[in-house]
Amino acid sequence: MTDPGQRLRSSLTAEQSASAVEFDSPIAMEALRATQVLHAADQEPFPAPGRIRVITIANQKGGVGKTTSSVNLGVALALYGLRTLVIDLDPQGNTSTALGVDHSVGTPSVYDALVGDSSLAEVVHPTTATPLLSCVPATIDLAGAEIELVSVVAREYRLRRAIETYLQELPPEQRPHYVLIDCPPSLGLLTLNALVAGDEVLIPIQCEYYALEGLGQLLNNIDLVRRHLNPGIAVRTILLTMYDGRTKLADQVAEEVRNHFGSLVLDTVIPRNVRVSEAPGYGQSVVTYDPGSRGSTSYVEAARELAHRGVSLPPLPSRPTPGTPVAAPLGAAFPDTDAATVPVPPSSEERA
């Protein structure tokens, strides 16, 4: 198996080998990468998916890169020609901050679409990154949404209905190619709404030991949602984040995840990069804040992989009427694997 570190180095190499010969110093290579990102409109656009992709980005563990991945994948997809809508479902509103969208109290937000009578079209805001990227922000009001939704009929379907109505009302040429839903770090009613609304799940996994704990519970919850609420949901993408090539543990976690999940794992690995952390402070993604950085390059490559995987997607099964139980085989998202069993890197004694 290819060394994860080598895969990372390969993913950070410029695409044009001829140009790479001319720009052989680190600074020149960074400038070349920045030029490629800044002039994305002049390059070949990413291929459009075979159908609208509604991707739920979920992991109940905090700090694994859900929000960072939602923001930067969304920006990269939009910069390369794909209409993208990012829905911030985390009451902290970090996705809204990173996209430069106001999410102060009183701002029309996803809360109004979930709990109130607003349509999704009324709470969609443009972003400063690119005209092809829009965002539904989250305000602090969303923190009480789970309690308010408890007594609502078909509460698990609120977000799905809002998205479907929004897409149906748009002319075909204005409908987004991608809808990315950033989930909060929990397995509550907000995350459940996102799983019911989505057609596929993207799980960011931090290249550290703790990131693997609790993953089995998330996979079991996805199976439950598939069996009872949304038969079309499936884990289609796993993204390795915060890879630190200086540690052996990062390689071990990456290898274990690839051995267990196989082709679901993107080849591109997101490295630890200070620019990724700095960008939200300026209301930007790392792709626009420092386009030549390794974090930016990695997210652009991850978005490219994601786009190419979406070209030929299987048709979705019909969705059930809210409240109607459905049956689906357990573990359908992971052929020949046990969804509840997650990889665990060897302990220090075993490595010794």
N, C-alpha and C positions, 0 to 999 in steps of 0.2 A: 504494500500500500504506500502511496506517495506520502512523504512527510508533510504534515500540516503546515509547517513553517515554509516548506518549498512551495506549497500551493499558495500561501499568502504572498510570497515574493513574486510568484508568477502573475498573480492577480494585480499586482501593483506595477507591472511592466507596461510601458506604453504600447499601444496597439500597433502603431506603425514602426516596424523594425528599421526601416530606412531612416526615419527621423531619429530613432534611438541612437544610431551610429553618430549622427551629427551632435546630439545633445547627450554627451556621456558623463557630464558632471552632475552631482546630486541637485545643485541649484538649477541647472539648465533643465534637468528632467522635471523638476517641480514646476518650472515655468511652462514647460510643454504641456504637462497635465492640466495646469490651470487654464491655458489657452484652449485646450480641447473642451473643457467643461464650460467655459465662458462663451464659447462659440458653438454650443451644442446645436443651435438652430441650423448651422451650416453643415452639420454632419448628418450621416444617415440616421433617421429617426428609429426609435425602438418599434418593433412590429406590434400592431394592434392585436388584442386578444380575440379569440373566436367568439366570445360573448363577454358581457359586462362581468367583471370580476369583483365580487364583494368579499374582501379579505378581512377577517378578524385577527388582530394582532394581540395575542393573549399569553399570559404567564402570570400566575398568581403571586410569584415572587417579585418583590420590588427590586429595582436597580439592575435589571438584566438587559435593558436597552429597548423596551417596548416603545416608549415615546420617541426616543432618538431614532429608532428604525422607522416608525410611522412618518416622522417629519422628513427624514432624508430620503427614504424610498419614494415618498410622495413627490418631493421636489425634483428628484432625479427623473422620475417617470414623466413629469410634466415638462421639464426642460427638454426632454428628447421626444416631444410631440404627442404625448398621450394625455388626454383630459383626465384629471384626477380630483377626487373629492376626499378630503380627510375629515373624519368625524371624531372629535375629541370627546370621549366618554369617561374621562377621569376628572373628578371634581377639582383636582389641583390645577387643571387648565394649563399644564406645561406645554402640550402640543400647540395650543393657541398662542402661547407666548413665543415659542420658537418660530411660528409662522407669521408673527407680527400682527396678530388679530386681537382686537380688544376683547377682554373677557371679564370686565368689571361688572359689579352688580347692576342689573338693569339691562345689560346687553342681551338682545335676542339670541338664545342659545339652544343647545340640544335639550335642555331642561324643558323649554316651552313646547318642544315637539313631543317629548315623552309624557309629560304630566299635563301640560296645557292643551290648548286647542290650535296651536300654531302648526302650520305645515312646514315641512323641511325646507321648502323653497323660501320661506320667510326668514329663516335663521341661517342661511348660507351666506358667508362673507367672502369677498375676494382676498387674496393674499398679496404680499409685496414681492414674492419670489418670482412668479411668472403668471401671465394671464390664464394659463391652462390649469392652474391649481386654485381650488377653493377650499374653504374650511367651515365646518360647523363647530363653533367654539363651545367650551364648557365653562360655566360659572360656578361659584361656590354653592349656588342653589341646588346644584346636582347632588350635593352631599346628603340631602334629605329626600331625594327621589325614591330610594329603595323603600323607605317607610311609607311614602305617599302612594306608591304603586301597589302596596300589599292588597288593598281592597278593590283594585281596578280589575275588571273582567279581561281575561286574556292578556294579562300584564306582560307575559314573556314575549308577546308579538308586537309590542308598541313600536319598537325601532324598525322592525321588518316592514310593518305596514307603512310607516313614514317614508322609508327608502323606496319601496315599491311604488307608492303614490307619486313621489317626486320624480322617479325615472319615467313613469308613464306620462306625466304631464309635459316633460321636455320633448322637443323635436328630436328625432333620431340623431341629427348632426350635432346636437348640443349635449347629448347624454355622456356622462363620464365613462371612460374605458375602465377605470379603477375606482373603487370605493374602499378606502382603508379605514378601519375602525380601531382606534387606540383604546384599549381596555384599562380599567383601574387594576392595581395589584391586589385583587381579591377574586373570590369565586361567588360573588353575590348576584343580586338581581340585575345589576347593570351589565356585568359580564355575561350573564345568561341571555339578556336581550341581544347582546352582540353576537353570541353564538347562534341564536335562532335567526338573526338577520343575515349572517354571513353564509357564503357558499363554500368557503375554505378557511382554514386556520393557518396562520404563520406564527410559529413559536420561536422567539429569540431565546437562545440559551447562552448564558455567560460561561466562559471557559474556566470555571472554578467549581470546586466540589459541591458547595452548597446549592448551586444552581440546579443540580440534578434532584435534590430532595424535593418532594412534593410534585414532581412532574407526573408521576403515576396517577395522582389524584386528578390532575388536570385532564389527562387522557381518559380517565374513567368518566369524568363529567361530560367530556365531548361525546363519548359513546352513549351516555344516557340521553343527551340532547338529540343525538341521531336517531335513537330508538323511539323517542316519545314526542319530539317537537319538530325536528328538522332533519329529515332523512338525507338531505343533500350535503350536509356539513361533513367535511373531512379535513384532516391535517395533510396539507399538500407541500408545505415548505417549513424547513427549520433553518434558522440563521444563527451561526456561531458568532458571538459578539465578545468584545473586550478581550481579544486574544493577546496574550503577552508572550512573545517568542522567547523571552529570557527565562521562562519557567518551564520545567519539565511537566508540571501538572497541567498546564494549558494544552500541551501536546497530547497527554493521556486522555483528558476529557474530550478533546476534539476527536481522537481516534475511537474512543468508546461510543460516542454519539454517532459517528459515521458507520461503525460496525453494526450498531443496533438499528438505525433508521435508514441506512442505505441512501438511495437516490433522492430521498426527501430533503437531504441536507444540501444547501447550496455550496458550490465549490468555493465561492468567495468567502473569506473570513474577515470580519471587521476587527481591526487591531485597536488596542488602547491608543488613544491619540488626544492630546490636550486640546486640540482645536475643536474636537467634537464637543467637549465640555464648555468651551468658551463661547461658541456660536450663539446659544440661546440668550446669553446676556446682551446680545446686540439685536435680538429679535430676528435671528436668521437661522437657517440650516447651515451645517458645515459645508455643504455643496456650494452655497453662495458666499459664505463668510470667508473661506479659504479653499478655493477650488483646487489648488495644487497640493493640498495636504493628503496624507495617506488615508485619513478618515473619509475625505470626500471621494477620492478615487475608489476606495473599497465600496462605498455605498452606491456609486454610479455603476460599478460592475455587478453588484448584487441586484440592482434594479434591472440591469440588462438581462441577467439570468432569469429573473422573475418574468420579464416580458417575453422572452423566448419560450419559456415553459407554458405561457398562456396562449400561444398561437393555436394549438390543437387540443382544446379541452373537451372532454366528453360532455354530452348534454346533461343537464340537471334533471333529476327526478322531480315529478310534480310535488309541490308542497302541500301539506295537509291543511284542512280548515282548522283554525285555532281551536284547541281543546280536543281534537281528535287524535287518539294515540296511534302511533305508527310503529311498525316493526322493521328492524334492520339488523343484519348480522353483526354481532359484537366483534370489534376489531377489524371492521371492513376497511378502515383507513390504513391499517398496517398489515398487509398480507404476510402470513407466515411469521408473525410476531405476536407476543403477548402485550397488549396495550398497557397493562398494569405494571409490567416489568420494565424498569428503566436502568440504563447502564450506570454502574458505580465504579469509579476508578479505584485501583488497588490502594490499600492502606500503606502507610510508611513501612510497616513490618513486612507486608507482602512484597513491596518494591525492593526491600533489603534482601 
